[in-house]
Amino acid sequence: MLPTDEIRALLREHDDPHHLERPPTFELVTSRDRFAGLVHALEERFGPACSSALSQDSSTYGGITVPADVSGLDRPLWVLLSNFGGFITAGTGDGEGMPGSEEGLTRSS
């Protein structure tokens, strides 16, 4: 994991000073439409058993969970839409399946 001072420097550089969970260029309508499209695509593929929710005080706009019994993977599939551009993160896991905020942080080279 990155040292705390490096994480804080990155956050100060990329976050809106008034809304730390998103960049200054964040566009609500665009994010809303992207998320709705992502939910629709997953429901088309996996059916109505998918659940979605918007995030609060987070760097993600929202997340969708595909239950294990319809994912075809014998475990849930999760997809998160970032507030920082059109990025998504996807994975599988037990329970809610969502990653912890510290997962995947490594020292930059």
C-alpha positions in Angstrom: 0.0 0.0 0.0 1.2 3.5 -0.7 2.3 5.7 2.2 -0.3 7.9 3.6 1.4 11.1 2.5 1.6 9.9 -1.1 -2.1 8.9 -1.1 -3.0 12.4 0.3 -0.9 14.1 -2.4 -2.6 12.1 -5.2 -6.1 12.9 -3.7 -5.3 16.6 -3.5 -4.1 16.6 -7.1 -7.1 14.8 -8.6 -10.1 15.6 -6.3 -12.4 18.6 -6.4 -11.6 20.5 -3.3 -15.3 20.9 -2.5 -16.3 17.4 -3.4 -13.4 15.0 -2.6 -15.2 12.0 -4.1 -15.0 13.3 -7.6 -12.8 15.3 -10.0 -13.5 19.0 -10.8 -14.6 17.8 -14.3 -17.3 15.4 -13.0 -20.5 15.5 -15.1 -23.5 14.2 -13.2 -25.7 13.7 -16.3 -23.0 11.8 -18.1 -22.3 9.6 -15.1 -26.0 8.9 -14.6 -26.5 7.9 -18.2 -23.4 5.7 -18.2 -24.5 4.0 -15.1 -28.1 3.5 -16.4 -26.6 1.9 -19.6 -24.3 -0.4 -17.6 -27.2 -1.5 -15.4 -29.3 -2.1 -18.5 -26.6 -4.1 -20.2 -26.0 -6.3 -17.2 -29.8 -6.9 -16.8 -30.0 -7.8 -20.5 -27.2 -10.3 -20.0 -28.0 -11.7 -16.6 -31.6 -10.9 -16.0 -33.6 -9.0 -13.4 -31.8 -10.7 -10.4 -29.0 -8.0 -10.7 -29.0 -5.4 -8.0 -27.7 -1.9 -8.3 -27.1 1.0 -6.0 -25.6 4.5 -6.1 -22.5 5.2 -4.0 -22.3 7.9 -1.4 -19.1 9.6 -0.2 -17.1 7.4 -2.6 -15.0 7.7 -5.7 -17.5 5.4 -7.4 -20.8 6.5 -8.9 -22.5 3.2 -8.2 -22.2 -0.5 -8.3 -24.1 -3.5 -9.7 -24.0 -7.1 -8.3 -24.8 -10.1 -10.3 -25.8 -13.0 -8.0 -23.8 -16.2 -8.1 -26.7 -18.3 -9.3 -27.0 -16.3 -12.5 -23.3 -15.2 -13.0 -22.2 -18.6 -14.4 -19.2 -18.4 -12.1 -20.6 -20.0 -8.9 -19.9 -16.7 -7.1 -21.2 -13.1 -7.4 -19.9 -10.7 -10.0 -19.6 -7.0 -9.1 -19.1 -4.0 -11.3 -18.3 -0.5 -10.1 -18.5 2.7 -12.2 -15.9 5.3 -11.3 -16.5 9.0 -10.7 -13.2 9.6 -12.4 -14.0 9.2 -16.1 -15.7 6.2 -17.8 -13.7 3.6 -15.9 -15.2 0.5 -14.4 -13.8 -2.1 -12.0 -15.2 -5.6 -12.1 -14.5 -8.7 -10.1 -15.9 -11.7 -8.3 -16.1 -12.5 -4.7 -18.1 -13.9 -1.8 -20.8 -11.9 0.1 -21.3 -8.5 -1.4 -18.2 -9.0 -3.5 -17.2 -5.4 -3.5 -13.5 -4.7 -2.8 -12.2 -2.8 0.2 -10.9 0.7 -0.4 -7.3 -0.3 0.3 -7.2 -3.2 -2.2 -5.0 -2.8 -5.2 -2.9 0.2 -4.0 0.8 -0.3 -4.6 3.8 1.9 -4.5 4.3 3.7 -7.8 7.6 3.2 -9.7 
